[in-house]
Amino acid sequence: MLDTPLGLGSTIFVGFILLVFLAISRWYRKAAQGQALVKTGAGGTKVSFNGMIVIPVFHRVEIMDLSLKTIVISREGQDGLVCKDNMRADIKMAFYIRVNPQKDEVQKVAQAVGCTRASSHEGMVQLFEA
């Protein structure tokens, strides 16, 4: 048997508490400044700007970048726009895009576009060039 003054029951209790703290430390995910965590799975879709517990078997978490993105689209030369009077016009447009840091709006963008596509510059360019 164990020769501890605490006894077997308290040793098991301390081991259990350490196991719980280890699990929470492994499952807790934090979001950096300008990012949002979108958790799907058991319990529905949840959005957090700080941090949340993500259990690997039950949840999937994606990171959405909320920072301002600049997209420049230009139509020049053969790709220029043809006007009503059959003149070709060269144009260049700049779009400034960001997701509002509100839970319902982040959730709408995540469902409509996807977190990976909304966070990448190339994905946003593909959406706007179409």
Salt bridges, closest charged atoms under 4 A:
GLU62 OE2 - ARG60 NH2 3.92
ASP65 OD2 - LYS69 NZ 3.64
